[in-house]
Amino acid sequence: MQINWHDKSPIYRQLAERLRDLILQGVYGDDDAIPSVRHIAAEHQINPLTVSKAFQVLVDEQLVIKKRGIGMYIASGARQQLIQQERSLFLEREWPKFKQRAEDLGFDLNHLIQESS
């Protein structure tokens, strides 16, 4: 798992976001085990408590479930849940800016689709 750390947000949030991306991309599917806290902490040379905090964020979002004594697993339907969330965010945050920029450049939706194909 490759992560390029930055100073814009806490490491646990960056790690949680990277795991969300991996779920969204299908790297981790429903009921797949995810690497252990110790494994991720050692691989990225970060504190295990930081990894645990990232995992807890994903548990709170119901994307990951804890199986006592076994490990952490991707929750059933996690990818679909993320797709719905990301679509809503795209339409709310990104689409209006994109649409305005396209209109500023004289594109209409049909022309833009043809240009990009």
N, C-alpha and C positions, 0 to 999 in steps of 0.2 A: 504494500500500500504506500504509494508515493504522496507525500504532503509537502507543499512549499509553505512554510510558516511565514506569517507576516505580523506586524504590530497593530493591525487595525482592530482585532478582537482577541479575546482570551483563547489560549491554546485549546481548552476543552471545547469551546464553541467551534473552532476550526476543525477539530477532530470529528465532532458530531456532524458537521456539514459534509466533511469528506465521506463519512460513512453513509450519510443520506444520498450523496451522489452515487456511491457504489451500488446502493439499493436501487436507485432510479435507473442506473445503467444496466441493471440486471446481473451485475457481478455476484451479488448475493441475492438469492431467491427466497421465497417463502420457506420457512423452517430450516434454512441453512444456519450452521454454526458460524459465529464470527470469532476472530482471533481473541485469545484471552487478554485480560488486562495486563498480565505480566509480559506476554508476547509483544503487544503493542508498545508498552512502556520501554521494553528493552530495545525494540527495533528503532524507535524514534528518540530514544534517550530522554524520555520525559518521566515525570513522577507518576507512579501508578494511581495515586489519588486523582490526578488530572484525567487519566483515562477512565477511571470509575465515574467521575463527574460527567464526562461526555456520554458514557453508557447510560447514566441515569437520565440524562436529557432525552435520549432515544426511548427509554422505557416510559418516561412520562408522556411522550408523544405517541405511545403505543405502536412504535415501529419495531421494537426489540422486546423480547420477553426473557426473563430469567428462569432458568430451569435449575432449581436448587441442587447443588452438588454436581451439576453437569456442565453448565456454562450459559452463555448468552446466545439466543437464536433470533433470527428474523421472524417477526410476527406474520401470520397469514394475512395476506392482503396489504402488506406494507407498501409494496411498489405502487399498487393502484391508488392507495391513499396519498402517496407522494405525488403521483401524476396529477391527481385532482387538485392538490394544494398548489403545485407549480403552475398548472394551467390558470388557476384563479389569480395567482400572483402575476403571471405574465400579462393577463388581460387587464389587471388593475394598475400595474406599475410600468411595464415595458411597452405594451401595445400603444397606449396614447402617445408616448414620445416617438415611437417608430412611425406611427401613422402621421403625426404632425410633420416629422422630417420628410417622409415620402411625399406628402402634399406640398411641402415647401420646395421640393425638387421637381414637382410637376408630374409625379407618378400617380396613376390611379391603380387600384388593386389588381385589375386584370392585366394591365401593362407590366406591373411589377412581377407578377407571377410568370408571365411569358419571358421577361428578361432574365429571371433567375433559373429558368429551366434549361 
